[in-house]
């Protein structure tokens, strides 16, 4: 989404060495490890917001003092990020968090959250009609980190240093707060941030093991498993939790299209399917021209999630974008998990030209597709690449766009001066439109393959 993935930096990070804190070399001050009892809070989901305070070891230097949240127990949560008062205020510092696993009681290493603020949708909102929060002010925010079910947290913000090691004279922004998101329970068995959320039960593991043994033998279990999956999907489609996959002919009929190169619609889990609380988002959707470019993103964070957790992850991102960052809605038009499942993102209709908040300067006449995970160093799964290709082929095909081609786009500002004409691949990476490393080097390198596969889906 933004410039860098949420990075695991270990305890002895370079940033920590530049500005030592009492806990910079270990878990000093942290509550002891050990399982914690969860509370009733997890029944409904929500957000805990904790204010940063000046670090005890750092004498106050105006706005340049380091900030910290000491290690503590908190109510269950699954996603963490840092926000500040104004979206137009840059954070010149390093934001680091570590979390405690709710099931095992173990603390993670330190993770650095990307604090790049230039890609905020709020900067474009006033000009593009994307929409601000109710108070008219989008907040500054880091990339969030999916931690899974957690009940403890520790965080610090270290001001930048100049090349000669002196403190950076620029203030840290006002109103720094740590946001802890509990997605709450969703449709079906999706259980939010409970103690067992994100962890496979012994029964599930044994069931999967049995299923695997039966499948390897080509036995009855394989057939029964497939039939059960088909029944589940049919029920989701019947109840509006998913849109069924269509053939090319069905797609033509559904959308009344006579275009020569039209790709079949993939199966899409709807907002109802991932459990969106529609009362959270601000107002109605804004629309733009038909998408001429699909921008591919990664959500950053980590890849250590089970695909059954995807609805919880999306609900967490949704809450973070809307409630914590004060965006109109979730920023992405679509999301794809590592199993290749496609999810509806921003509200307004999957086949309509909904204006997203995903690529500053190019949110008009485009669509944003986020792959859930971090792909700067890790290879994206083949299933995820296939999901992006199928989705882009269908969505661009509705407007007659060749996924292997290019289009001329007009910049709304950011990486390119406002009004600049830029020729972009019709399937581009976030970094092509904005100064960022997103969607990660490994995923970006796979874009030629995605373009080729998407073009083939359209029969080109």
Secondary structure, 3 states (H helix, E strand, C coil): CCCCCCEECCCCCHHHHHCCCCCCCCCCCCCCCCCCCCCHHHHCCEEEEEECEECCCCCCCHHHCCEEEEEEEEEEEEEEEEEECCCCCCCCEEEEEEEEECCCCCECCCEEECCCCCCCCHHHHHHHCCCECCCCCCCEECCCEEEEEEEEEEEEEEECECCCCCECCCCCCCCCEEEEEECCCCCCCCCCCCCCCCCCCHHHHHHHHHHHHHHHCCCHHHHHHHHHHHHHHHHHHHCCCEECCCCHHHHHHHHCCCCCCCCCCCCEECHHHHCCCCCCCCCCCCECCCCCEEEEEECCCCCCCCHHHHHHHHHHHHHHHHHHCCECCCCCCEEECCCCCEEECCCCCCCCCECCCCCCCCCCCEEEEEECCCCCCCCCCHHHHHHHHHHHHHHHHCCCCCCCCEEEEECCCCCCCCCCEEEEECEEEHHHHCCCCCCCHHHHCCHHHHHHHHHHHCCC
